[in-house]
């Protein structure tokens, strides 16, 4: 599961595919994949 973040309003959304538009501001093309290794745990890429 990847996390995508809107560059415009900062809203985040989890999903397997890149959202075409932001669920918050409805802007298209602003959702960018966010690397969340640091925020999701120990930071060693074990996903726990
Ligand atoms: Zn947005």
mmCIF file of the protein (N, C-alpha, C, O) and its ligand, coordinates in Angstrom:
data_MODEL
# 
_entry.id   MODEL 
# 
loop_
_entity.id 
_entity.type 
_entity.pdbx_number_of_molecules 
1 polymer     1 
2 non-polymer 1 
# 
_entity_poly.entity_id                      1 
_entity_poly.type                           'polypeptide(L)' 
_entity_poly.nstd_linkage                   no 
_entity_poly.nstd_monomer                   no 
_entity_poly.pdbx_seq_one_letter_code       
;(UNK)(UNK)(UNK)(UNK)(UNK)(UNK)(UNK)(UNK)(UNK)(UNK)(UNK)(UNK)(UNK)(UNK)(UNK)(UNK)
(UNK)(UNK)(UNK)(UNK)(UNK)(UNK)(UNK)(UNK)(UNK)(UNK)(UNK)(UNK)(UNK)(UNK)(UNK)(UNK)
(UNK)(UNK)(UNK)(UNK)(UNK)(UNK)(UNK)(UNK)(UNK)(UNK)(UNK)(UNK)(UNK)(UNK)(UNK)(UNK)
;
_entity_poly.pdbx_seq_one_letter_code_can   XXXXXXXXXXXXXXXXXXXXXXXXXXXXXXXXXXXXXXXXXXXXXXXX 
_entity_poly.pdbx_strand_id                 A 
# 
loop_
_entity_poly_seq.entity_id 
_entity_poly_seq.num 
_entity_poly_seq.mon_id 
_entity_poly_seq.hetero 
1 1  UNK n 
1 2  UNK n 
1 3  UNK n 
1 4  UNK n 
1 5  UNK n 
1 6  UNK n 
1 7  UNK n 
1 8  UNK n 
1 9  UNK n 
1 10 UNK n 
1 11 UNK n 
1 12 UNK n 
1 13 UNK n 
1 14 UNK n 
1 15 UNK n 
1 16 UNK n 
1 17 UNK n 
1 18 UNK n 
1 19 UNK n 
1 20 UNK n 
1 21 UNK n 
1 22 UNK n 
1 23 UNK n 
1 24 UNK n 
1 25 UNK n 
1 26 UNK n 
1 27 UNK n 
1 28 UNK n 
1 29 UNK n 
1 30 UNK n 
1 31 UNK n 
1 32 UNK n 
1 33 UNK n 
1 34 UNK n 
1 35 UNK n 
1 36 UNK n 
1 37 UNK n 
1 38 UNK n 
1 39 UNK n 
1 40 UNK n 
1 41 UNK n 
1 42 UNK n 
1 43 UNK n 
1 44 UNK n 
1 45 UNK n 
1 46 UNK n 
1 47 UNK n 
1 48 UNK n 
# 
loop_
_struct_asym.id 
_struct_asym.entity_id 
A 1 
B 2 
# 
loop_
_chem_comp.id 
_chem_comp.type 
_chem_comp.mon_nstd_flag 
UNK 'L-peptide linking' . 
ZN  non-polymer         . 
# 
_pdbx_entity_nonpoly.entity_id   2 
_pdbx_entity_nonpoly.name        ? 
_pdbx_entity_nonpoly.comp_id     ZN 
# 
_pdbx_nonpoly_scheme.asym_id         B 
_pdbx_nonpoly_scheme.entity_id       2 
_pdbx_nonpoly_scheme.mon_id          ZN 
_pdbx_nonpoly_scheme.ndb_seq_num     1 
_pdbx_nonpoly_scheme.pdb_seq_num     101 
_pdbx_nonpoly_scheme.auth_seq_num    101 
_pdbx_nonpoly_scheme.pdb_mon_id      ZN 
_pdbx_nonpoly_scheme.auth_mon_id     ZN 
_pdbx_nonpoly_scheme.pdb_strand_id   A 
_pdbx_nonpoly_scheme.pdb_ins_code    . 
# 
loop_
_atom_site.group_PDB 
_atom_site.id 
_atom_site.type_symbol 
_atom_site.label_atom_id 
_atom_site.label_alt_id 
_atom_site.label_comp_id 
_atom_site.label_asym_id 
_atom_site.label_entity_id 
_atom_site.label_seq_id 
_atom_site.pdbx_PDB_ins_code 
_atom_site.Cartn_x 
_atom_site.Cartn_y 
_atom_site.Cartn_z 
_atom_site.occupancy 
_atom_site.B_iso_or_equiv 
_atom_site.pdbx_formal_charge 
_atom_site.auth_seq_id 
_atom_site.auth_comp_id 
_atom_site.auth_asym_id 
_atom_site.auth_atom_id 
_atom_site.pdbx_PDB_model_num 
ATOM   1   N  N  . UNK A 1 1  ? 0.842   -1.206 0.000   1.00 0.00 ? 1   UNK A N  1 
ATOM   2   C  CA . UNK A 1 1  ? 0.000   0.000  0.000   1.00 0.00 ? 1   UNK A CA 1 
ATOM   3   C  C  . UNK A 1 1  ? 0.869   1.244  0.000   1.00 0.00 ? 1   UNK A C  1 
ATOM   4   O  O  . UNK A 1 1  ? 1.765   1.405  0.829   1.00 0.00 ? 1   UNK A O  1 
ATOM   5   N  N  . UNK A 1 2  ? 0.587   2.094  -0.927  1.00 0.00 ? 2   UNK A N  1 
ATOM   6   C  CA . UNK A 1 2  ? 1.355   3.331  -1.010  1.00 0.00 ? 2   UNK A CA 1 
ATOM   7   C  C  . UNK A 1 2  ? 0.516   4.494  -0.486  1.00 0.00 ? 2   UNK A C  1 
ATOM   8   O  O  . UNK A 1 2  ? -0.711  4.427  -0.418  1.00 0.00 ? 2   UNK A O  1 
ATOM   9   N  N  . UNK A 1 3  ? 1.210   5.541  -0.125  1.00 0.00 ? 3   UNK A N  1 
ATOM   10  C  CA . UNK A 1 3  ? 0.520   6.736  0.335   1.00 0.00 ? 3   UNK A CA 1 
ATOM   11  C  C  . UNK A 1 3  ? 0.749   7.852  -0.675  1.00 0.00 ? 3   UNK A C  1 
ATOM   12  O  O  . UNK A 1 3  ? 1.874   8.094  -1.112  1.00 0.00 ? 3   UNK A O  1 
ATOM   13  N  N  . UNK A 1 4  ? -0.315  8.513  -1.029  1.00 0.00 ? 4   UNK A N  1 
ATOM   14  C  CA . UNK A 1 4  ? -0.230  9.622  -1.973  1.00 0.00 ? 4   UNK A CA 1 
ATOM   15  C  C  . UNK A 1 4  ? -0.624  10.914 -1.271  1.00 0.00 ? 4   UNK A C  1 
ATOM   16  O  O  . UNK A 1 4  ? -1.553  10.941 -0.463  1.00 0.00 ? 4   UNK A O  1 
ATOM   17  N  N  . UNK A 1 5  ? 0.091   11.970 -1.588  1.00 0.00 ? 5   UNK A N  1 
ATOM   18  C  CA . UNK A 1 5  ? -0.168  13.243 -0.936  1.00 0.00 ? 5   UNK A CA 1 
ATOM   19  C  C  . UNK A 1 5  ? -0.428  14.334 -1.970  1.00 0.00 ? 5   UNK A C  1 
ATOM   20  O  O  . UNK A 1 5  ? 0.248   14.421 -2.995  1.00 0.00 ? 5   UNK A O  1 
ATOM   21  N  N  . UNK A 1 6  ? -1.416  15.153 -1.675  1.00 0.00 ? 6   UNK A N  1 
ATOM   22  C  CA . UNK A 1 6  ? -1.751  16.261 -2.563  1.00 0.00 ? 6   UNK A CA 1 
ATOM   23  C  C  . UNK A 1 6  ? -0.758  17.400 -2.368  1.00 0.00 ? 6   UNK A C  1 
ATOM   24  O  O  . UNK A 1 6  ? -0.539  17.859 -1.247  1.00 0.00 ? 6   UNK A O  1 
ATOM   25  N  N  . UNK A 1 7  ? -0.166  17.845 -3.454  1.00 0.00 ? 7   UNK A N  1 
ATOM   26  C  CA . UNK A 1 7  ? 0.809   18.938 -3.363  1.00 0.00 ? 7   UNK A CA 1 
ATOM   27  C  C  . UNK A 1 7  ? 0.130   20.284 -3.127  1.00 0.00 ? 7   UNK A C  1 
ATOM   28  O  O  . UNK A 1 7  ? 0.774   21.259 -2.742  1.00 0.00 ? 7   UNK A O  1 
ATOM   29  N  N  . UNK A 1 8  ? -1.137  20.321 -3.356  1.00 0.00 ? 8   UNK A N  1 
ATOM   30  C  CA . UNK A 1 8  ? -1.855  21.583 -3.221  1.00 0.00 ? 8   UNK A CA 1 
ATOM   31  C  C  . UNK A 1 8  ? -2.362  21.820 -1.797  1.00 0.00 ? 8   UNK A C  1 
ATOM   32  O  O  . UNK A 1 8  ? -2.098  22.862 -1.197  1.00 0.00 ? 8   UNK A O  1 
ATOM   33  N  N  . UNK A 1 9  ? -3.103  20.824 -1.261  1.00 0.00 ? 9   UNK A N  1 
ATOM   34  C  CA . UNK A 1 9  ? -3.721  21.024 0.049   1.00 0.00 ? 9   UNK A CA 1 
ATOM   35  C  C  . UNK A 1 9  ? -3.105  20.157 1.140   1.00 0.00 ? 9   UNK A C  1 
ATOM   36  O  O  . UNK A 1 9  ? -3.383  20.355 2.322   1.00 0.00 ? 9   UNK A O  1 
ATOM   37  N  N  . UNK A 1 10 ? -2.261  19.188 0.743   1.00 0.00 ? 10  UNK A N  1 
ATOM   38  C  CA . UNK A 1 10 ? -1.582  18.362 1.742   1.00 0.00 ? 10  UNK A CA 1 
ATOM   39  C  C  . UNK A 1 10 ? -2.372  17.157 2.197   1.00 0.00 ? 10  UNK A C  1 
ATOM   40  O  O  . UNK A 1 10 ? -1.932  16.438 3.094   1.00 0.00 ? 10  UNK A O  1 
ATOM   41  N  N  . UNK A 1 11 ? -3.521  16.916 1.607   1.00 0.00 ? 11  UNK A N  1 
ATOM   42  C  CA . UNK A 1 11 ? -4.319  15.745 1.970   1.00 0.00 ? 11  UNK A CA 1 
ATOM   43  C  C  . UNK A 1 11 ? -3.595  14.470 1.550   1.00 0.00 ? 11  UNK A C  1 
ATOM   44  O  O  . UNK A 1 11 ? -2.929  14.431 0.516   1.00 0.00 ? 11  UNK A O  1 
ATOM   45  N  N  . UNK A 1 12 ? -3.735  13.436 2.363   1.00 0.00 ? 12  UNK A N  1 
ATOM   46  C  CA . UNK A 1 12 ? -3.105  12.173 2.036   1.00 0.00 ? 12  UNK A CA 1 
ATOM   47  C  C  . UNK A 1 12 ? -4.165  11.097 1.815   1.00 0.00 ? 12  UNK A C  1 
ATOM   48  O  O  . UNK A 1 12 ? -5.256  11.137 2.385   1.00 0.00 ? 12  UNK A O  1 
ATOM   49  N  N  . UNK A 1 13 ? -3.807  10.140 0.973   1.00 0.00 ? 13  UNK A N  1 
ATOM   50  C  CA . UNK A 1 13 ? -4.723  9.047  0.691   1.00 0.00 ? 13  UNK A CA 1 
ATOM   51  C  C  . UNK A 1 13 ? -3.931  7.786  0.420   1.00 0.00 ? 13  UNK A C  1 
ATOM   52  O  O  . UNK A 1 13 ? -2.951  7.805  -0.326  1.00 0.00 ? 13  UNK A O  1 
ATOM   53  N  N  . UNK A 1 14 ? -4.361  6.679  1.033   1.00 0.00 ? 14  UNK A N  1 
ATOM   54  C  CA . UNK A 1 14 ? -3.702  5.404  0.783   1.00 0.00 ? 14  UNK A CA 1 
ATOM   55  C  C  . UNK A 1 14 ? -4.387  4.695  -0.367  1.00 0.00 ? 14  UNK A C  1 
ATOM   56  O  O  . UNK A 1 14 ? -5.604  4.774  -0.535  1.00 0.00 ? 14  UNK A O  1 
ATOM   57  N  N  . UNK A 1 15 ? -3.587  4.005  -1.151  1.00 0.00 ? 15  UNK A N  1 
ATOM   58  C  CA . UNK A 1 15 ? -4.166  3.252  -2.254  1.00 0.00 ? 15  UNK A CA 1 
ATOM   59  C  C  . UNK A 1 15 ? -3.110  2.506  -3.030  1.00 0.00 ? 15  UNK A C  1 
ATOM   60  O  O  . UNK A 1 15 ? -1.915  2.782  -2.919  1.00 0.00 ? 15  UNK A O  1 
ATOM   61  N  N  . UNK A 1 16 ? -3.569  1.562  -3.810  1.00 0.00 ? 16  UNK A N  1 
ATOM   62  C  CA . UNK A 1 16 ? -2.631  0.810  -4.648  1.00 0.00 ? 16  UNK A CA 1 
ATOM   63  C  C  . UNK A 1 16 ? -2.279  1.593  -5.898  1.00 0.00 ? 16  UNK A C  1 
ATOM   64  O  O  . UNK A 1 16 ? -1.163  1.508  -6.412  1.00 0.00 ? 16  UNK A O  1 
ATOM   65  N  N  . UNK A 1 17 ? -3.252  2.361  -6.379  1.00 0.00 ? 17  UNK A N  1 
ATOM   66  C  CA . UNK A 1 17 ? -3.043  3.151  -7.579  1.00 0.00 ? 17  UNK A CA 1 
ATOM   67  C  C  . UNK A 1 17 ? -3.026  4.637  -7.252  1.00 0.00 ? 17  UNK A C  1 
ATOM   68  O  O  . UNK A 1 17 ? -3.624  5.083  -6.272  1.00 0.00 ? 17  UNK A O  1 
ATOM   69  N  N  . UNK A 1 18 ? -2.342  5.377  -8.075  1.00 0.00 ? 18  UNK A N  1 
ATOM   70  C  CA . UNK A 1 18 ? -2.266  6.820  -7.899  1.00 0.00 ? 18  UNK A CA 1 
ATOM   71  C  C  . UNK A 1 18 ? -3.628  7.454  -8.195  1.00 0.00 ? 18  UNK A C  1 
ATOM   72  O  O  . UNK A 1 18 ? -4.174  7.275  -9.284  1.00 0.00 ? 18  UNK A O  1 
ATOM   73  N  N  . UNK A 1 19 ? -4.172  8.192  -7.230  1.00 0.00 ? 19  UNK A N  1 
ATOM   74  C  CA . UNK A 1 19 ? -5.460  8.839  -7.463  1.00 0.00 ? 19  UNK A CA 1 
ATOM   75  C  C  . UNK A 1 19 ? -5.372  9.881  -8.577  1.00 0.00 ? 19  UNK A C  1 
ATOM   76  O  O  . UNK A 1 19 ? -4.381  10.603 -8.687  1.00 0.00 ? 19  UNK A O  1 
ATOM   77  N  N  . UNK A 1 20 ? -6.402  9.951  -9.386  1.00 0.00 ? 20  UNK A N  1 
ATOM   78  C  CA . UNK A 1 20 ? -6.395  10.927 -10.479 1.00 0.00 ? 20  UNK A CA 1 
ATOM   79  C  C  . UNK A 1 20 ? -6.680  12.331 -9.973  1.00 0.00 ? 20  UNK A C  1 
ATOM   80  O  O  . UNK A 1 20 ? -6.228  13.326 -10.539 1.00 0.00 ? 20  UNK A O  1 
ATOM   81  N  N  . UNK A 1 21 ? -7.445  12.378 -8.888  1.00 0.00 ? 21  UNK A N  1 
ATOM   82  C  CA . UNK A 1 21 ? -7.694  13.698 -8.299  1.00 0.00 ? 21  UNK A CA 1 
ATOM   83  C  C  . UNK A 1 21 ? -7.739  13.626 -6.787  1.00 0.00 ? 21  UNK A C  1 
ATOM   84  O  O  . UNK A 1 21 ? -7.955  12.567 -6.199  1.00 0.00 ? 21  UNK A O  1 
ATOM   85  N  N  . UNK A 1 22 ? -7.530  14.770 -6.178  1.00 0.00 ? 22  UNK A N  1 
ATOM   86  C  CA . UNK A 1 22 ? -7.475  14.856 -4.734  1.00 0.00 ? 22  UNK A CA 1 
ATOM   87  C  C  . UNK A 1 22 ? -8.865  14.684 -4.122  1.00 0.00 ? 22  UNK A C  1 
ATOM   88  O  O  . UNK A 1 22 ? -9.832  15.283 -4.593  1.00 0.00 ? 22  UNK A O  1 
ATOM   89  N  N  . UNK A 1 23 ? -8.966  13.857 -3.065  1.00 0.00 ? 23  UNK A N  1 
ATOM   90  C  CA . UNK A 1 23 ? -10.274 13.662 -2.421  1.00 0.00 ? 23  UNK A CA 1 
ATOM   91  C  C  . UNK A 1 23 ? -10.718 14.871 -1.611  1.00 0.00 ? 23  UNK A C  1 
ATOM   92  O  O  . UNK A 1 23 ? -11.893 14.985 -1.260  1.00 0.00 ? 23  UNK A O  1 
ATOM   93  N  N  . UNK A 1 24 ? -9.805  15.760 -1.315  1.00 0.00 ? 24  UNK A N  1 
ATOM   94  C  CA . UNK A 1 24 ? -10.133 16.930 -0.502  1.00 0.00 ? 24  UNK A CA 1 
ATOM   95  C  C  . UNK A 1 24 ? -10.448 18.164 -1.348  1.00 0.00 ? 24  UNK A C  1 
ATOM   96  O  O  . UNK A 1 24 ? -11.523 18.754 -1.232  1.00 0.00 ? 24  UNK A O  1 
ATOM   97  N  N  . UNK A 1 25 ? -9.502  18.539 -2.193  1.00 0.00 ? 25  UNK A N  1 
ATOM   98  C  CA . UNK A 1 25 ? -9.691  19.775 -2.956  1.00 0.00 ? 25  UNK A CA 1 
ATOM   99  C  C  . UNK A 1 25 ? -10.115 19.513 -4.401  1.00 0.00 ? 25  UNK A C  1 
ATOM   100 O  O  . UNK A 1 25 ? -10.386 20.445 -5.158  1.00 0.00 ? 25  UNK A O  1 
ATOM   101 N  N  . UNK A 1 26 ? -10.168 18.228 -4.771  1.00 0.00 ? 26  UNK A N  1 
ATOM   102 C  CA . UNK A 1 26 ? -10.628 17.825 -6.097  1.00 0.00 ? 26  UNK A CA 1 
ATOM   103 C  C  . UNK A 1 26 ? -9.740  18.316 -7.241  1.00 0.00 ? 26  UNK A C  1 
ATOM   104 O  O  . UNK A 1 26 ? -10.141 18.305 -8.404  1.00 0.00 ? 26  UNK A O  1 
ATOM   105 N  N  . UNK A 1 27 ? -8.544  18.738 -6.894  1.00 0.00 ? 27  UNK A N  1 
ATOM   106 C  CA . UNK A 1 27 ? -7.590  19.152 -7.919  1.00 0.00 ? 27  UNK A CA 1 
ATOM   107 C  C  . UNK A 1 27 ? -7.036  17.906 -8.613  1.00 0.00 ? 27  UNK A C  1 
ATOM   108 O  O  . UNK A 1 27 ? -6.766  16.895 -7.965  1.00 0.00 ? 27  UNK A O  1 
ATOM   109 N  N  . UNK A 1 28 ? -6.871  17.987 -9.920  1.00 0.00 ? 28  UNK A N  1 
ATOM   110 C  CA . UNK A 1 28 ? -6.328  16.841 -10.628 1.00 0.00 ? 28  UNK A CA 1 
ATOM   111 C  C  . UNK A 1 28 ? -4.830  17.015 -10.855 1.00 0.00 ? 28  UNK A C  1 
ATOM   112 O  O  . UNK A 1 28 ? -4.337  18.123 -11.071 1.00 0.00 ? 28  UNK A O  1 
ATOM   113 N  N  . UNK A 1 29 ? -4.134  15.906 -10.801 1.00 0.00 ? 29  UNK A N  1 
ATOM   114 C  CA . UNK A 1 29 ? -2.703  15.925 -11.100 1.00 0.00 ? 29  UNK A CA 1 
ATOM   115 C  C  . UNK A 1 29 ? -1.817  16.379 -9.967  1.00 0.00 ? 29  UNK A C  1 
ATOM   116 O  O  . UNK A 1 29 ? -0.623  16.601 -10.168 1.00 0.00 ? 29  UNK A O  1 
ATOM   117 N  N  . UNK A 1 30 ? -2.379  16.523 -8.773  1.00 0.00 ? 30  UNK A N  1 
ATOM   118 C  CA . UNK A 1 30 ? -1.561  16.991 -7.648  1.00 0.00 ? 30  UNK A CA 1 
ATOM   119 C  C  . UNK A 1 30 ? -1.152  15.860 -6.710  1.00 0.00 ? 30  UNK A C  1 
ATOM   120 O  O  . UNK A 1 30 ? -0.308  16.045 -5.834  1.00 0.00 ? 30  UNK A O  1 
ATOM   121 N  N  . UNK A 1 31 ? -1.747  14.704 -6.898  1.00 0.00 ? 31  UNK A N  1 
ATOM   122 C  CA . UNK A 1 31 ? -1.430  13.595 -5.999  1.00 0.00 ? 31  UNK A CA 1 
ATOM   123 C  C  . UNK A 1 31 ? -0.085  12.975 -6.362  1.00 0.00 ? 31  UNK A C  1 
ATOM   124 O  O  . UNK A 1 31 ? 0.110   12.477 -7.471  1.00 0.00 ? 31  UNK A O  1 
ATOM   125 N  N  . UNK A 1 32 ? 0.832   13.019 -5.408  1.00 0.00 ? 32  UNK A N  1 
ATOM   126 C  CA . UNK A 1 32 ? 2.159   12.471 -5.630  1.00 0.00 ? 32  UNK A CA 1 
ATOM   127 C  C  . UNK A 1 32 ? 2.454   11.394 -4.595  1.00 0.00 ? 32  UNK A C  1 
ATOM   128 O  O  . UNK A 1 32 ? 2.030   11.488 -3.443  1.00 0.00 ? 32  UNK A O  1 
ATOM   129 N  N  . UNK A 1 33 ? 3.176   10.384 -5.017  1.00 0.00 ? 33  UNK A N  1 
ATOM   130 C  CA . UNK A 1 33 ? 3.504   9.299  -4.101  1.00 0.00 ? 33  UNK A CA 1 
ATOM   131 C  C  . UNK A 1 33 ? 4.416   9.792  -2.992  1.00 0.00 ? 33  UNK A C  1 
ATOM   132 O  O  . UNK A 1 33 ? 5.403   10.491 -3.221  1.00 0.00 ? 33  UNK A O  1 
ATOM   133 N  N  . UNK A 1 34 ? 4.046   9.404  -1.791  1.00 0.00 ? 34  UNK A N  1 
ATOM   134 C  CA . UNK A 1 34 ? 4.789   9.851  -0.625  1.00 0.00 ? 34  UNK A CA 1 
ATOM   135 C  C  . UNK A 1 34 ? 5.526   8.665  -0.007  1.00 0.00 ? 34  UNK A C  1 
ATOM   136 O  O  . UNK A 1 34 ? 4.941   7.607  0.225   1.00 0.00 ? 34  UNK A O  1 
ATOM   137 N  N  . UNK A 1 35 ? 6.787   8.855  0.247   1.00 0.00 ? 35  UNK A N  1 
ATOM   138 C  CA . UNK A 1 35 ? 7.552   7.804  0.916   1.00 0.00 ? 35  UNK A CA 1 
ATOM   139 C  C  . UNK A 1 35 ? 7.297   7.905  2.413   1.00 0.00 ? 35  UNK A C  1 
ATOM   140 O  O  . UNK A 1 35 ? 7.579   8.930  3.034   1.00 0.00 ? 35  UNK A O  1 
ATOM   141 N  N  . UNK A 1 36 ? 6.764   6.840  2.981   1.00 0.00 ? 36  UNK A N  1 
ATOM   142 C  CA . UNK A 1 36 ? 6.372   6.909  4.388   1.00 0.00 ? 36  UNK A CA 1 
ATOM   143 C  C  . UNK A 1 36 ? 7.120   5.916  5.258   1.00 0.00 ? 36  UNK A C  1 
ATOM   144 O  O  . UNK A 1 36 ? 6.607   5.477  6.288   1.00 0.00 ? 36  UNK A O  1 
ATOM   145 N  N  . UNK A 1 37 ? 8.312   5.564  4.855   1.00 0.00 ? 37  UNK A N  1 
ATOM   146 C  CA . UNK A 1 37 ? 9.097   4.607  5.642   1.00 0.00 ? 37  UNK A CA 1 
ATOM   147 C  C  . UNK A 1 37 ? 9.394   5.129  7.044   1.00 0.00 ? 37  UNK A C  1 
ATOM   148 O  O  . UNK A 1 37 ? 9.372   4.375  8.017   1.00 0.00 ? 37  UNK A O  1 
ATOM   149 N  N  . UNK A 1 38 ? 9.666   6.395  7.132   1.00 0.00 ? 38  UNK A N  1 
ATOM   150 C  CA . UNK A 1 38 ? 10.042  6.961  8.421   1.00 0.00 ? 38  UNK A CA 1 
ATOM   151 C  C  . UNK A 1 38 ? 8.850   7.072  9.366   1.00 0.00 ? 38  UNK A C  1 
ATOM   152 O  O  . UNK A 1 38 ? 8.992   6.895  10.576  1.00 0.00 ? 38  UNK A O  1 
ATOM   153 N  N  . UNK A 1 39 ? 7.680   7.366  8.811   1.00 0.00 ? 39  UNK A N  1 
ATOM   154 C  CA . UNK A 1 39 ? 6.520   7.623  9.657   1.00 0.00 ? 39  UNK A CA 1 
ATOM   155 C  C  . UNK A 1 39 ? 5.753   6.366  10.024  1.00 0.00 ? 39  UNK A C  1 
ATOM   156 O  O  . UNK A 1 39 ? 4.870   6.409  10.881  1.00 0.00 ? 39  UNK A O  1 
ATOM   157 N  N  . UNK A 1 40 ? 6.074   5.251  9.393   1.00 0.00 ? 40  UNK A N  1 
ATOM   158 C  CA . UNK A 1 40 ? 5.279   4.055  9.601   1.00 0.00 ? 40  UNK A CA 1 
ATOM   159 C  C  . UNK A 1 40 ? 5.911   3.055  10.558  1.00 0.00 ? 40  UNK A C  1 
ATOM   160 O  O  . UNK A 1 40 ? 5.447   1.919  10.653  1.00 0.00 ? 40  UNK A O  1 
ATOM   161 N  N  . UNK A 1 41 ? 6.947   3.449  11.259  1.00 0.00 ? 41  UNK A N  1 
ATOM   162 C  CA . UNK A 1 41 ? 7.498   2.504  12.221  1.00 0.00 ? 41  UNK A CA 1 
ATOM   163 C  C  . UNK A 1 41 ? 8.959   2.741  12.520  1.00 0.00 ? 41  UNK A C  1 
ATOM   164 O  O  . UNK A 1 41 ? 9.388   3.874  12.741  1.00 0.00 ? 41  UNK A O  1 
ATOM   165 N  N  . UNK A 1 42 ? 9.710   1.672  12.525  1.00 0.00 ? 42  UNK A N  1 
ATOM   166 C  CA . UNK A 1 42 ? 11.088  1.728  12.992  1.00 0.00 ? 42  UNK A CA 1 
ATOM   167 C  C  . UNK A 1 42 ? 12.049  2.311  11.941  1.00 0.00 ? 42  UNK A C  1 
ATOM   168 O  O  . UNK A 1 42 ? 13.186  2.654  12.264  1.00 0.00 ? 42  UNK A O  1 
ATOM   169 N  N  . UNK A 1 43 ? 11.598  2.419  10.703  1.00 0.00 ? 43  UNK A N  1 
ATOM   170 C  CA . UNK A 1 43 ? 12.443  3.011  9.678   1.00 0.00 ? 43  UNK A CA 1 
ATOM   171 C  C  . UNK A 1 43 ? 13.415  2.045  9.027   1.00 0.00 ? 43  UNK A C  1 
ATOM   172 O  O  . UNK A 1 43 ? 14.279  2.471  8.261   1.00 0.00 ? 43  UNK A O  1 
ATOM   173 N  N  . UNK A 1 44 ? 13.298  0.766  9.309   1.00 0.00 ? 44  UNK A N  1 
ATOM   174 C  CA . UNK A 1 44 ? 14.222  -0.207 8.737   1.00 0.00 ? 44  UNK A CA 1 
ATOM   175 C  C  . UNK A 1 44 ? 13.597  -0.968 7.576   1.00 0.00 ? 44  UNK A C  1 
ATOM   176 O  O  . UNK A 1 44 ? 14.137  -1.975 7.119   1.00 0.00 ? 44  UNK A O  1 
ATOM   177 N  N  . UNK A 1 45 ? 12.452  -0.476 7.102   1.00 0.00 ? 45  UNK A N  1 
ATOM   178 C  CA . UNK A 1 45 ? 11.778  -1.084 5.962   1.00 0.00 ? 45  UNK A CA 1 
ATOM   179 C  C  . UNK A 1 45 ? 11.176  -2.459 6.243   1.00 0.00 ? 45  UNK A C  1 
ATOM   180 O  O  . UNK A 1 45 ? 10.872  -3.200 5.309   1.00 0.00 ? 45  UNK A O  1 
ATOM   181 N  N  . UNK A 1 46 ? 11.003  -2.805 7.504   1.00 0.00 ? 46  UNK A N  1 
ATOM   182 C  CA . UNK A 1 46 ? 10.369  -4.072 7.849   1.00 0.00 ? 46  UNK A CA 1 
ATOM   183 C  C  . UNK A 1 46 ? 8.853   -3.938 7.910   1.00 0.00 ? 46  UNK A C  1 
ATOM   184 O  O  . UNK A 1 46 ? 8.140   -4.931 8.059   1.00 0.00 ? 46  UNK A O  1 
ATOM   185 N  N  . UNK A 1 47 ? 8.361   -2.698 7.794   1.00 0.00 ? 47  UNK A N  1 
ATOM   186 C  CA . UNK A 1 47 ? 6.932   -2.402 7.802   1.00 0.00 ? 47  UNK A CA 1 
ATOM   187 C  C  . UNK A 1 47 ? 6.251   -2.746 9.120   1.00 0.00 ? 47  UNK A C  1 
ATOM   188 O  O  . UNK A 1 47 ? 5.059   -3.054 9.150   1.00 0.00 ? 47  UNK A O  1 
ATOM   189 N  N  . UNK A 1 48 ? 7.014   -2.693 10.205  1.00 0.00 ? 48  UNK A N  1 
ATOM   190 C  CA . UNK A 1 48 ? 6.408   -2.922 11.515  1.00 0.00 ? 48  UNK A CA 1 
ATOM   191 C  C  . UNK A 1 48 ? 6.797   -1.827 12.503  1.00 0.00 ? 48  UNK A C  1 
ATOM   192 O  O  . UNK A 1 48 ? 6.375   -1.861 13.659  1.00 0.00 ? 48  UNK A O  1 
HETATM 193 ZN ZN . ZN  B 2 .  ? -5.794  18.497 -2.441  1.00 0.00 ? 101 ZN  A ZN 1 
# 
